[in-house]
């Protein structure tokens, strides 16, 4: 038996969980934690997704990873996984969580798998043309990702050891900006859908005199859960920040964007970060569907590839590292989870819109290398009109002591994450988006009235009340966890 396989057994004995101590001497079960990473970098030539049209990867700037954390309170195990992907289809999460449950017994409902939303990763959403389905046969790359996620969780289990836990936050407002703007009357461009008008513009011209004000808020808080060996070195930090992505990569490059750079920067700041087992930093995406890294009031000069994302990553890592010095550590945390799949209606495609889509596609000769937006959306609208009979939109809550994590399978607006923090009954709460599946953008009902890119059919997949349905389900599940914990 290998030393790593023995670690959990040794930890159990040290904590009085084994047979070496009498029942009278045995302390209350404490927390175990283990973390590991799995490389999920695809082959060159795979489609990079994130823009209107996919294009082949020609270079790997930095490797992509699934970063995995396992917690064990003596009764319950949970796993948290963050993948360097634009998004992952529900079927990838289903397959990975099944592999994990079959191999090591962590219930599928207790495994949270999310994507960061790097726009320079391989396609784990599905083979083109993308359809609007909750179930489909996995591609080779999706199977590879699911297997590597399961491998990473198994390796984290191998490295379980006694741990202390802490929760912390730090405000980092300087990197997050709402990207949806009200503009002066008559300056919002027409939509691709036959000349209809929006009230707001996504990513307006930076510094334009036509800017009025942002249409929404931001969430500037980095929330994090830290694990360390008792009074010793850090095991892992699981963090979440509501920043869509940074971007600015080389042409055809695979990259984990600022998320991966943040993880490496935080690791370098730790004493013994490279020791065996190594420290694992994780950066999940909070709720950033209407947020990006561009200051539209005061635009910054164009920078060389990777410079801005490295600046953001190192700045956020430095602030989180400083906040780690202020947290209060605990030797235990009870764990629990809830998982549901919601039958939310797909976005309805009206007959007039479907007729426009068919006519537009019929008139198109071919799609150029630069995306013809109207033709792209004509295809999306027709696929949305043929969506599967029902959605199986996954939502989940995890309880880690007095911390609650809620999830959404969509690109979720910042105000939704702020609402969850406010309404959750737990002392510390935050949301993670792009979790366990992908269902497009999730505007609130108010934003549907304003229009804009995030509300367009084919960018938005779900009914206008979807954010309300998801919030209601999250709060119902948090109430269940609260009742059980009393």
Order of alpha helices (4+ residues) and beta strands (2+ residues): alpha-beta-beta-beta-beta-beta-beta-alpha-beta-beta-alpha-beta-beta-beta-beta-beta-beta-beta-beta-beta-alpha-beta-beta-alpha-beta-alpha-alpha-beta-beta-beta-alpha-beta-beta-alpha-alpha
